Amino acid sequence: MSMDTETIIVTIMGREFRINCSEEEREGLLLAVSYLDKKMQQIKNERKIVGTEQIAIVAALHITHELLTMRPIKSFDTNEFKRRIKSIESKLDELLPGKENQ
C-alpha cells in the first residue's frame, strides 16, 4: 500500500473542499463524498433546513443510524441463546402430546 498522498478537490453542497488522500483511498473517498452530498441535498429539500451546519449534523445522524443498524450485534451470547432454546423446547414438551401418543 502506497503512503503517497494527493490533494483532491471535492464538492459538497456547492462548496469545494481540498482533501488529502492516498491513491488507494481515492475511490472510496469519492463514493463517500457523493453519498454525503446526496444525503445533505435530500435533507435540505425534504426538511427545508437552511443552515449548512444543521444539514450536516442531521446528515451525520442519519448516516450514523444507518451504520449502527447495519453492523452485526457484538454482544450476542451463544450460551444465553442455547439456554433460551432449551427452555422453549421444555415448554413445548410440556404442552404438546408425547411422541408415544402419535
PDB file as gemmi writes it, atoms N, CA and C in Angstrom:
CRYST1    1.000    1.000    1.000  90.00  90.00  90.00 P 1                      
ATOM      1  N   MET A   1       0.843  -1.180   0.000  1.00  0.00           N  
ATOM      2  CA  MET A   1       0.000   0.000   0.000  1.00  0.00           C  
ATOM      3  C   MET A   1       0.881   1.233   0.000  1.00  0.00           C  
ATOM      4  N   SER A   2       0.650   2.141  -0.904  1.00  0.00           N  
ATOM      5  CA  SER A   2       1.446   3.351  -1.024  1.00  0.00           C  
ATOM      6  C   SER A   2       1.029   4.378   0.018  1.00  0.00           C  
ATOM      7  N   MET A   3       2.004   5.054   0.565  1.00  0.00           N  
ATOM      8  CA  MET A   3       1.726   6.084   1.552  1.00  0.00           C  
ATOM      9  C   MET A   3       1.709   7.467   0.909  1.00  0.00           C  
ATOM     10  N   ASP A   4       1.948   7.553  -0.423  1.00  0.00           N  
ATOM     11  CA  ASP A   4       1.923   8.830  -1.123  1.00  0.00           C  
ATOM     12  C   ASP A   4       0.506   9.372  -1.110  1.00  0.00           C  
ATOM     13  N   THR A   5       0.394  10.656  -0.818  1.00  0.00           N  
ATOM     14  CA  THR A   5      -0.928  11.269  -0.801  1.00  0.00           C  
ATOM     15  C   THR A   5      -1.015  12.318  -1.892  1.00  0.00           C  
ATOM     16  N   GLU A   6      -2.224  12.564  -2.284  1.00  0.00           N  
ATOM     17  CA  GLU A   6      -2.504  13.608  -3.253  1.00  0.00           C  
ATOM     18  C   GLU A   6      -3.638  14.460  -2.700  1.00  0.00           C  
ATOM     19  N   THR A   7      -3.734  15.664  -3.170  1.00  0.00           N  
ATOM     20  CA  THR A   7      -4.823  16.542  -2.768  1.00  0.00           C  
ATOM     21  C   THR A   7      -5.874  16.513  -3.857  1.00  0.00           C  
ATOM     22  N   ILE A   8      -7.100  16.187  -3.456  1.00  0.00           N  
ATOM     23  CA  ILE A   8      -8.197  16.214  -4.424  1.00  0.00           C  
ATOM     24  C   ILE A   8      -9.191  17.268  -3.979  1.00  0.00           C  
ATOM     25  N   ILE A   9      -9.913  17.801  -4.928  1.00  0.00           N  
ATOM     26  CA  ILE A   9     -10.931  18.803  -4.633  1.00  0.00           C  
ATOM     27  C   ILE A   9     -12.283  18.140  -4.804  1.00  0.00           C  
ATOM     28  N   VAL A  10     -13.094  18.206  -3.751  1.00  0.00           N  
ATOM     29  CA  VAL A  10     -14.439  17.622  -3.793  1.00  0.00           C  
ATOM     30  C   VAL A  10     -15.449  18.732  -3.541  1.00  0.00           C  
ATOM     31  N   THR A  11     -16.664  18.508  -3.994  1.00  0.00           N  
ATOM     32  CA  THR A  11     -17.724  19.496  -3.813  1.00  0.00           C  
ATOM     33  C   THR A  11     -18.862  18.860  -3.037  1.00  0.00           C  
ATOM     34  N   ILE A  12     -19.230  19.522  -1.950  1.00  0.00           N  
ATOM     35  CA  ILE A  12     -20.357  19.087  -1.125  1.00  0.00           C  
ATOM     36  C   ILE A  12     -21.254  20.295  -0.924  1.00  0.00           C  
ATOM     37  N   MET A  13     -22.495  20.165  -1.303  1.00  0.00           N  
ATOM     38  CA  MET A  13     -23.471  21.249  -1.187  1.00  0.00           C  
ATOM     39  C   MET A  13     -22.965  22.534  -1.854  1.00  0.00           C  
ATOM     40  N   GLY A  14     -22.306  22.363  -3.001  1.00  0.00           N  
ATOM     41  CA  GLY A  14     -21.841  23.512  -3.750  1.00  0.00           C  
ATOM     42  C   GLY A  14     -20.564  24.155  -3.232  1.00  0.00           C  
ATOM     43  N   ARG A  15     -20.004  23.617  -2.151  1.00  0.00           N  
ATOM     44  CA  ARG A  15     -18.761  24.159  -1.583  1.00  0.00           C  
ATOM     45  C   ARG A  15     -17.611  23.214  -1.883  1.00  0.00           C  
ATOM     46  N   GLU A  16     -16.479  23.782  -2.254  1.00  0.00           N  
ATOM     47  CA  GLU A  16     -15.306  22.971  -2.560  1.00  0.00           C  
ATOM     48  C   GLU A  16     -14.452  22.759  -1.320  1.00  0.00           C  
ATOM     49  N   PHE A  17     -13.940  21.534  -1.209  1.00  0.00           N  
ATOM     50  CA  PHE A  17     -13.051  21.168  -0.109  1.00  0.00           C  
ATOM     51  C   PHE A  17     -11.834  20.468  -0.698  1.00  0.00           C  
ATOM     52  N   ARG A  18     -10.670  20.786  -0.156  1.00  0.00           N  
ATOM     53  CA  ARG A  18      -9.433  20.108  -0.547  1.00  0.00           C  
ATOM     54  C   ARG A  18      -9.158  19.043   0.507  1.00  0.00           C  
ATOM     55  N   ILE A  19      -8.961  17.805   0.034  1.00  0.00           N  
ATOM     56  CA  ILE A  19      -8.755  16.692   0.956  1.00  0.00           C  
ATOM     57  C   ILE A  19      -7.545  15.895   0.498  1.00  0.00           C  
ATOM     58  N   ASN A  20      -6.672  15.578   1.433  1.00  0.00           N  
ATOM     59  CA  ASN A  20      -5.518  14.726   1.141  1.00  0.00           C  
ATOM     60  C   ASN A  20      -5.923  13.271   1.308  1.00  0.00           C  
ATOM     61  N   CYS A  21      -5.525  12.446   0.353  1.00  0.00           N  
ATOM     62  CA  CYS A  21      -5.788  11.011   0.465  1.00  0.00           C  
ATOM     63  C   CYS A  21      -4.792  10.261  -0.388  1.00  0.00           C  
ATOM     64  N   SER A  22      -4.634   8.993  -0.079  1.00  0.00           N  
ATOM     65  CA  SER A  22      -3.759   8.145  -0.888  1.00  0.00           C  
ATOM     66  C   SER A  22      -4.530   7.684  -2.114  1.00  0.00           C  
ATOM     67  N   GLU A  23      -3.801   7.187  -3.091  1.00  0.00           N  
ATOM     68  CA  GLU A  23      -4.433   6.669  -4.311  1.00  0.00           C  
ATOM     69  C   GLU A  23      -5.404   5.536  -3.976  1.00  0.00           C  
ATOM     70  N   GLU A  24      -5.032   4.686  -2.994  1.00  0.00           N  
ATOM     71  CA  GLU A  24      -5.892   3.570  -2.600  1.00  0.00           C  
ATOM     72  C   GLU A  24      -7.200   4.044  -1.955  1.00  0.00           C  
ATOM     73  N   GLU A  25      -7.175   5.189  -1.307  1.00  0.00           N  
ATOM     74  CA  GLU A  25      -8.361   5.706  -0.630  1.00  0.00           C  
ATOM     75  C   GLU A  25      -9.248   6.551  -1.539  1.00  0.00           C  
ATOM     76  N   ARG A  26      -8.719   6.956  -2.669  1.00  0.00           N  
ATOM     77  CA  ARG A  26      -9.397   7.933  -3.533  1.00  0.00           C  
ATOM     78  C   ARG A  26     -10.807   7.505  -3.935  1.00  0.00           C  
ATOM     79  N   GLU A  27     -10.945   6.310  -4.461  1.00  0.00           N  
ATOM     80  CA  GLU A  27     -12.256   5.847  -4.933  1.00  0.00           C  
ATOM     81  C   GLU A  27     -13.279   5.800  -3.795  1.00  0.00           C  
ATOM     82  N   GLY A  28     -12.875   5.245  -2.652  1.00  0.00           N  
ATOM     83  CA  GLY A  28     -13.775   5.186  -1.502  1.00  0.00           C  
ATOM     84  C   GLY A  28     -14.154   6.568  -1.001  1.00  0.00           C  
ATOM     85  N   LEU A  29     -13.194   7.460  -0.999  1.00  0.00           N  
ATOM     86  CA  LEU A  29     -13.471   8.829  -0.557  1.00  0.00           C  
ATOM     87  C   LEU A  29     -14.459   9.512  -1.491  1.00  0.00           C  
ATOM     88  N   LEU A  30     -14.267   9.341  -2.787  1.00  0.00           N  
ATOM     89  CA  LEU A  30     -15.198   9.947  -3.746  1.00  0.00           C  
ATOM     90  C   LEU A  30     -16.602   9.376  -3.618  1.00  0.00           C  
ATOM     91  N   LEU A  31     -16.708   8.087  -3.333  1.00  0.00           N  
ATOM     92  CA  LEU A  31     -18.029   7.484  -3.090  1.00  0.00           C  
ATOM     93  C   LEU A  31     -18.669   8.083  -1.836  1.00  0.00           C  
ATOM     94  N   ALA A  32     -17.853   8.258  -0.790  1.00  0.00           N  
ATOM     95  CA  ALA A  32     -18.360   8.839   0.454  1.00  0.00           C  
ATOM     96  C   ALA A  32     -18.817  10.276   0.232  1.00  0.00           C  
ATOM     97  N   VAL A  33     -18.055  11.039  -0.524  1.00  0.00           N  
ATOM     98  CA  VAL A  33     -18.422  12.429  -0.821  1.00  0.00           C  
ATOM     99  C   VAL A  33     -19.745  12.472  -1.577  1.00  0.00           C  
ATOM    100  N   SER A  34     -19.884  11.607  -2.571  1.00  0.00           N  
ATOM    101  CA  SER A  34     -21.119  11.556  -3.345  1.00  0.00           C  
ATOM    102  C   SER A  34     -22.309  11.197  -2.460  1.00  0.00           C  
ATOM    103  N   TYR A  35     -22.124  10.200  -1.597  1.00  0.00           N  
ATOM    104  CA  TYR A  35     -23.205   9.772  -0.700  1.00  0.00           C  
ATOM    105  C   TYR A  35     -23.592  10.893   0.260  1.00  0.00           C  
ATOM    106  N   LEU A  36     -22.588  11.539   0.838  1.00  0.00           N  
ATOM    107  CA  LEU A  36     -22.850  12.634   1.781  1.00  0.00           C  
ATOM    108  C   LEU A  36     -23.544  13.794   1.089  1.00  0.00           C  
ATOM    109  N   ASP A  37     -23.077  14.167  -0.084  1.00  0.00           N  
ATOM    110  CA  ASP A  37     -23.690  15.276  -0.814  1.00  0.00           C  
ATOM    111  C   ASP A  37     -25.153  14.976  -1.119  1.00  0.00           C  
ATOM    112  N   LYS A  38     -25.440  13.762  -1.588  1.00  0.00           N  
ATOM    113  CA  LYS A  38     -26.832  13.387  -1.888  1.00  0.00           C  
ATOM    114  C   LYS A  38     -27.684  13.405  -0.624  1.00  0.00           C  
ATOM    115  N   LYS A  39     -27.139  12.891   0.480  1.00  0.00           N  
ATOM    116  CA  LYS A  39     -27.886  12.862   1.737  1.00  0.00           C  
ATOM    117  C   LYS A  39     -28.186  14.279   2.212  1.00  0.00           C  
ATOM    118  N   MET A  40     -27.183  15.162   2.138  1.00  0.00           N  
ATOM    119  CA  MET A  40     -27.382  16.542   2.585  1.00  0.00           C  
ATOM    120  C   MET A  40     -28.377  17.281   1.688  1.00  0.00           C  
ATOM    121  N   GLN A  41     -28.304  17.060   0.377  1.00  0.00           N  
ATOM    122  CA  GLN A  41     -29.264  17.691  -0.548  1.00  0.00           C  
ATOM    123  C   GLN A  41     -30.678  17.193  -0.263  1.00  0.00           C  
ATOM    124  N   GLN A  42     -30.801  15.899   0.014  1.00  0.00           N  
ATOM    125  CA  GLN A  42     -32.106  15.313   0.329  1.00  0.00           C  
ATOM    126  C   GLN A  42     -32.677  15.938   1.595  1.00  0.00           C  
ATOM    127  N   ILE A  43     -31.858  16.064   2.619  1.00  0.00           N  
ATOM    128  CA  ILE A  43     -32.314  16.662   3.886  1.00  0.00           C  
ATOM    129  C   ILE A  43     -32.717  18.111   3.668  1.00  0.00           C  
ATOM    130  N   LYS A  44     -31.917  18.835   2.919  1.00  0.00           N  
ATOM    131  CA  LYS A  44     -32.221  20.249   2.634  1.00  0.00           C  
ATOM    132  C   LYS A  44     -33.574  20.367   1.937  1.00  0.00           C  
ATOM    133  N   ASN A  45     -33.821  19.514   0.951  1.00  0.00           N  
ATOM    134  CA  ASN A  45     -35.062  19.589   0.178  1.00  0.00           C  
ATOM    135  C   ASN A  45     -36.280  19.098   0.954  1.00  0.00           C  
ATOM    136  N   GLU A  46     -36.120  18.020   1.735  1.00  0.00           N  
ATOM    137  CA  GLU A  46     -37.262  17.435   2.433  1.00  0.00           C  
ATOM    138  C   GLU A  46     -37.618  18.167   3.717  1.00  0.00           C  
ATOM    139  N   ARG A  47     -36.626  18.640   4.424  1.00  0.00           N  
ATOM    140  CA  ARG A  47     -36.878  19.222   5.734  1.00  0.00           C  
ATOM    141  C   ARG A  47     -36.847  20.744   5.738  1.00  0.00           C  
ATOM    142  N   LYS A  48     -36.523  21.323   4.625  1.00  0.00           N  
ATOM    143  CA  LYS A  48     -36.470  22.773   4.495  1.00  0.00           C  
ATOM    144  C   LYS A  48     -35.532  23.406   5.513  1.00  0.00           C  
ATOM    145  N   ILE A  49     -34.442  22.727   5.836  1.00  0.00           N  
ATOM    146  CA  ILE A  49     -33.423  23.276   6.724  1.00  0.00           C  
ATOM    147  C   ILE A  49     -32.495  24.117   5.863  1.00  0.00           C  
ATOM    148  N   VAL A  50     -32.181  25.322   6.326  1.00  0.00           N  
ATOM    149  CA  VAL A  50     -31.391  26.237   5.524  1.00  0.00           C  
ATOM    150  C   VAL A  50     -29.911  26.187   5.883  1.00  0.00           C  
ATOM    151  N   GLY A  51     -29.588  26.143   7.164  1.00  0.00           N  
ATOM    152  CA  GLY A  51     -28.199  26.222   7.602  1.00  0.00           C  
ATOM    153  C   GLY A  51     -27.400  24.985   7.250  1.00  0.00           C  
ATOM    154  N   THR A  52     -26.260  25.192   6.582  1.00  0.00           N  
ATOM    155  CA  THR A  52     -25.413  24.075   6.171  1.00  0.00           C  
ATOM    156  C   THR A  52     -24.950  23.259   7.371  1.00  0.00           C  
ATOM    157  N   GLU A  53     -24.647  23.928   8.470  1.00  0.00           N  
ATOM    158  CA  GLU A  53     -24.187  23.216   9.668  1.00  0.00           C  
ATOM    159  C   GLU A  53     -25.286  22.294  10.202  1.00  0.00           C  
ATOM    160  N   GLN A  54     -26.512  22.784  10.235  1.00  0.00           N  
ATOM    161  CA  GLN A  54     -27.631  21.957  10.698  1.00  0.00           C  
ATOM    162  C   GLN A  54     -27.872  20.790   9.748  1.00  0.00           C  
ATOM    163  N   ILE A  55     -27.776  21.042   8.464  1.00  0.00           N  
ATOM    164  CA  ILE A  55     -27.946  19.974   7.477  1.00  0.00           C  
ATOM    165  C   ILE A  55     -26.870  18.915   7.671  1.00  0.00           C  
ATOM    166  N   ALA A  56     -25.627  19.357   7.886  1.00  0.00           N  
ATOM    167  CA  ALA A  56     -24.520  18.419   8.082  1.00  0.00           C  
ATOM    168  C   ALA A  56     -24.734  17.567   9.329  1.00  0.00           C  
ATOM    169  N   ILE A  57     -25.226  18.166  10.401  1.00  0.00           N  
ATOM    170  CA  ILE A  57     -25.461  17.419  11.642  1.00  0.00           C  
ATOM    171  C   ILE A  57     -26.578  16.397  11.445  1.00  0.00           C  
ATOM    172  N   VAL A  58     -27.664  16.794  10.809  1.00  0.00           N  
ATOM    173  CA  VAL A  58     -28.767  15.863  10.560  1.00  0.00           C  
ATOM    174  C   VAL A  58     -28.299  14.731   9.638  1.00  0.00           C  
ATOM    175  N   ALA A  59     -27.507  15.061   8.620  1.00  0.00           N  
ATOM    176  CA  ALA A  59     -26.976  14.030   7.723  1.00  0.00           C  
ATOM    177  C   ALA A  59     -26.076  13.079   8.490  1.00  0.00           C  
ATOM    178  N   ALA A  60     -25.224  13.615   9.364  1.00  0.00           N  
ATOM    179  CA  ALA A  60     -24.340  12.760  10.168  1.00  0.00           C  
ATOM    180  C   ALA A  60     -25.160  11.827  11.049  1.00  0.00           C  
ATOM    181  N   LEU A  61     -26.236  12.316  11.625  1.00  0.00           N  
ATOM    182  CA  LEU A  61     -27.099  11.472  12.449  1.00  0.00           C  
ATOM    183  C   LEU A  61     -27.757  10.373  11.623  1.00  0.00           C  
ATOM    184  N   HIS A  62     -28.237  10.716  10.446  1.00  0.00           N  
ATOM    185  CA  HIS A  62     -28.863   9.711   9.570  1.00  0.00           C  
ATOM    186  C   HIS A  62     -27.858   8.639   9.160  1.00  0.00           C  
ATOM    187  N   ILE A  63     -26.665   9.060   8.753  1.00  0.00           N  
ATOM    188  CA  ILE A  63     -25.659   8.114   8.297  1.00  0.00           C  
ATOM    189  C   ILE A  63     -25.180   7.237   9.452  1.00  0.00           C  
ATOM    190  N   THR A  64     -25.017   7.839  10.640  1.00  0.00           N  
ATOM    191  CA  THR A  64     -24.625   7.063  11.818  1.00  0.00           C  
ATOM    192  C   THR A  64     -25.689   6.032  12.154  1.00  0.00           C  
ATOM    193  N   HIS A  65     -26.950   6.421  12.084  1.00  0.00           N  
ATOM    194  CA  HIS A  65     -28.043   5.488  12.357  1.00  0.00           C  
ATOM    195  C   HIS A  65     -28.019   4.336  11.351  1.00  0.00           C  
ATOM    196  N   GLU A  66     -27.811   4.648  10.073  1.00  0.00           N  
ATOM    197  CA  GLU A  66     -27.719   3.599   9.055  1.00  0.00           C  
ATOM    198  C   GLU A  66     -26.584   2.628   9.374  1.00  0.00           C  
ATOM    199  N   LEU A  67     -25.445   3.182   9.738  1.00  0.00           N  
ATOM    200  CA  LEU A  67     -24.284   2.353  10.055  1.00  0.00           C  
ATOM    201  C   LEU A  67     -24.555   1.454  11.257  1.00  0.00           C  
ATOM    202  N   LEU A  68     -25.118   2.017  12.315  1.00  0.00           N  
ATOM    203  CA  LEU A  68     -25.352   1.246  13.532  1.00  0.00           C  
ATOM    204  C   LEU A  68     -26.406   0.167  13.345  1.00  0.00           C  
ATOM    205  N   THR A  69     -27.390   0.415  12.491  1.00  0.00           N  
ATOM    206  CA  THR A  69     -28.416  -0.611  12.273  1.00  0.00           C  
ATOM    207  C   THR A  69     -27.936  -1.702  11.327  1.00  0.00           C  
ATOM    208  N   MET A  70     -26.856  -1.450  10.583  1.00  0.00           N  
ATOM    209  CA  MET A  70     -26.335  -2.455   9.655  1.00  0.00           C  
ATOM    210  C   MET A  70     -25.254  -3.332  10.268  1.00  0.00           C  
ATOM    211  N   ARG A  71     -24.603  -2.883  11.303  1.00  0.00           N  
ATOM    212  CA  ARG A  71     -23.488  -3.659  11.851  1.00  0.00           C  
ATOM    213  C   ARG A  71     -24.012  -4.830  12.685  1.00  0.00           C  
ATOM    214  N   PRO A  72     -23.263  -5.912  12.713  1.00  0.00           N  
ATOM    215  CA  PRO A  72     -23.696  -7.079  13.494  1.00  0.00           C  
ATOM    216  C   PRO A  72     -23.635  -6.789  14.993  1.00  0.00           C  
ATOM    217  N   ILE A  73     -24.478  -7.478  15.718  1.00  0.00           N  
ATOM    218  CA  ILE A  73     -24.508  -7.319  17.173  1.00  0.00           C  
ATOM    219  C   ILE A  73     -23.258  -7.960  17.755  1.00  0.00           C  
ATOM    220  N   LYS A  74     -22.484  -7.168  18.498  1.00  0.00           N  
ATOM    221  CA  LYS A  74     -21.235  -7.680  19.059  1.00  0.00           C  
ATOM    222  C   LYS A  74     -21.465  -8.452  20.352  1.00  0.00           C  
ATOM    223  N   SER A  75     -22.549  -8.173  21.027  1.00  0.00           N  
ATOM    224  CA  SER A  75     -22.739  -8.774  22.342  1.00  0.00           C  
ATOM    225  C   SER A  75     -23.641 -10.003  22.301  1.00  0.00           C  
ATOM    226  N   PHE A  76     -23.681 -10.710  21.187  1.00  0.00           N  
ATOM    227  CA  PHE A  76     -24.508 -11.908  21.081  1.00  0.00           C  
ATOM    228  C   PHE A  76     -23.931 -12.996  21.965  1.00  0.00           C  
ATOM    229  N   ASP A  77     -24.738 -13.492  22.887  1.00  0.00           N  
ATOM    230  CA  ASP A  77     -24.306 -14.507  23.843  1.00  0.00           C  
ATOM    231  C   ASP A  77     -24.846 -15.861  23.394  1.00  0.00           C  
ATOM    232  N   THR A  78     -23.974 -16.692  22.865  1.00  0.00           N  
ATOM    233  CA  THR A  78     -24.367 -18.007  22.360  1.00  0.00           C  
ATOM    234  C   THR A  78     -24.937 -18.884  23.467  1.00  0.00           C  
ATOM    235  N   ASN A  79     -24.326 -18.865  24.644  1.00  0.00           N  
ATOM    236  CA  ASN A  79     -24.814 -19.689  25.758  1.00  0.00           C  
ATOM    237  C   ASN A  79     -26.219 -19.279  26.180  1.00  0.00           C  
ATOM    238  N   GLU A  80     -26.474 -17.971  26.221  1.00  0.00           N  
ATOM    239  CA  GLU A  80     -27.815 -17.495  26.569  1.00  0.00           C  
ATOM    240  C   GLU A  80     -28.819 -17.924  25.504  1.00  0.00           C  
ATOM    241  N   PHE A  81     -28.423 -17.880  24.254  1.00  0.00           N  
ATOM    242  CA  PHE A  81     -29.280 -18.314  23.158  1.00  0.00           C  
ATOM    243  C   PHE A  81     -29.640 -19.791  23.306  1.00  0.00           C  
ATOM    244  N   LYS A  82     -28.628 -20.637  23.582  1.00  0.00           N  
ATOM    245  CA  LYS A  82     -28.863 -22.074  23.759  1.00  0.00           C  
ATOM    246  C   LYS A  82     -29.760 -22.334  24.961  1.00  0.00           C  
ATOM    247  N   ARG A  83     -29.563 -21.595  26.058  1.00  0.00           N  
ATOM    248  CA  ARG A  83     -30.390 -21.748  27.249  1.00  0.00           C  
ATOM    249  C   ARG A  83     -31.851 -21.429  26.924  1.00  0.00           C  
ATOM    250  N   ARG A  84     -32.064 -20.362  26.185  1.00  0.00           N  
ATOM    251  CA  ARG A  84     -33.432 -19.985  25.825  1.00  0.00           C  
ATOM    252  C   ARG A  84     -34.084 -21.029  24.925  1.00  0.00           C  
ATOM    253  N   ILE A  85     -33.319 -21.560  23.980  1.00  0.00           N  
ATOM    254  CA  ILE A  85     -33.846 -22.607  23.090  1.00  0.00           C  
ATOM    255  C   ILE A  85     -34.256 -23.831  23.907  1.00  0.00           C  
ATOM    256  N   LYS A  86     -33.419 -24.252  24.860  1.00  0.00           N  
ATOM    257  CA  LYS A  86     -33.751 -25.406  25.700  1.00  0.00           C  
ATOM    258  C   LYS A  86     -34.989 -25.134  26.533  1.00  0.00           C  
ATOM    259  N   SER A  87     -35.119 -23.910  27.021  1.00  0.00           N  
ATOM    260  CA  SER A  87     -36.296 -23.540  27.803  1.00  0.00           C  
ATOM    261  C   SER A  87     -37.555 -23.620  26.942  1.00  0.00           C  
ATOM    262  N   ILE A  88     -37.478 -23.143  25.733  1.00  0.00           N  
ATOM    263  CA  ILE A  88     -38.622 -23.206  24.821  1.00  0.00           C  
ATOM    264  C   ILE A  88     -38.950 -24.653  24.484  1.00  0.00           C  
ATOM    265  N   GLU A  89     -37.926 -25.473  24.251  1.00  0.00           N  
ATOM    266  CA  GLU A  89     -38.151 -26.892  23.966  1.00  0.00           C  
ATOM    267  C   GLU A  89     -38.831 -27.569  25.144  1.00  0.00           C  
ATOM    268  N   SER A  90     -38.418 -27.249  26.358  1.00  0.00           N  
ATOM    269  CA  SER A  90     -39.038 -27.838  27.548  1.00  0.00           C  
ATOM    270  C   SER A  90     -40.505 -27.457  27.649  1.00  0.00           C  
ATOM    271  N   LYS A  91     -40.811 -26.201  27.390  1.00  0.00           N  
ATOM    272  CA  LYS A  91     -42.201 -25.746  27.441  1.00  0.00           C  
ATOM    273  C   LYS A  91     -43.030 -26.429  26.369  1.00  0.00           C  
ATOM    274  N   LEU A  92     -42.460 -26.591  25.178  1.00  0.00           N  
ATOM    275  CA  LEU A  92     -43.177 -27.282  24.110  1.00  0.00           C  
ATOM    276  C   LEU A  92     -43.423 -28.733  24.474  1.00  0.00           C  
ATOM    277  N   ASP A  93     -42.429 -29.381  25.090  1.00  0.00           N  
ATOM    278  CA  ASP A  93     -42.597 -30.772  25.524  1.00  0.00           C  
ATOM    279  C   ASP A  93     -43.728 -30.891  26.529  1.00  0.00           C  
ATOM    280  N   GLU A  94     -43.891 -29.920  27.411  1.00  0.00           N  
ATOM    281  CA  GLU A  94     -44.968 -29.943  28.417  1.00  0.00           C  
ATOM    282  C   GLU A  94     -46.330 -29.739  27.772  1.00  0.00           C  
ATOM    283  N   LEU A  95     -46.368 -28.878  26.741  1.00  0.00           N  
ATOM    284  CA  LEU A  95     -47.644 -28.511  26.140  1.00  0.00           C  
ATOM    285  C   LEU A  95     -48.105 -29.470  25.042  1.00  0.00           C  
ATOM    286  N   LEU A  96     -47.166 -30.034  24.324  1.00  0.00           N  
ATOM    287  CA  LEU A  96     -47.515 -30.917  23.215  1.00  0.00           C  
ATOM    288  C   LEU A  96     -47.585 -32.360  23.663  1.00  0.00           C  
ATOM    289  N   PRO A  97     -48.457 -33.137  23.039  1.00  0.00           N  
ATOM    290  CA  PRO A  97     -48.534 -34.548  23.390  1.00  0.00           C  
ATOM    291  C   PRO A  97     -47.224 -35.240  23.057  1.00  0.00           C  
ATOM    292  N   GLY A  98     -46.872 -36.250  23.838  1.00  0.00           N  
ATOM    293  CA  GLY A  98     -45.632 -37.002  23.634  1.00  0.00           C  
ATOM    294  C   GLY A  98     -45.658 -37.771  22.329  1.00  0.00           C  
ATOM    295  N   LYS A  99     -44.484 -38.126  21.854  1.00  0.00           N  
ATOM    296  CA  LYS A  99     -44.358 -38.857  20.598  1.00  0.00           C  
ATOM    297  C   LYS A  99     -45.002 -40.230  20.678  1.00  0.00           C  
ATOM    298  N   GLU A 100     -45.040 -40.795  21.913  1.00  0.00           N  
ATOM    299  CA  GLU A 100     -45.611 -42.116  22.050  1.00  0.00           C  
ATOM    300  C   GLU A 100     -47.096 -42.166  21.766  1.00  0.00           C  
ATOM    301  N   ASN A 101     -47.779 -40.998  21.796  1.00  0.00           N  
ATOM    302  CA  ASN A 101     -49.216 -40.957  21.538  1.00  0.00           C  
ATOM    303  C   ASN A 101     -49.538 -40.788  20.052  1.00  0.00           C  
ATOM    304  N   GLN A 102     -48.517 -40.630  19.233  1.00  0.00           N  
ATOM    305  CA  GLN A 102     -48.783 -40.362  17.806  1.00  0.00           C  
ATOM    306  C   GLN A 102     -48.885 -41.620  17.013  1.00  0.00           C  
TER     307      GLN A 102                                                      
END                                                                             
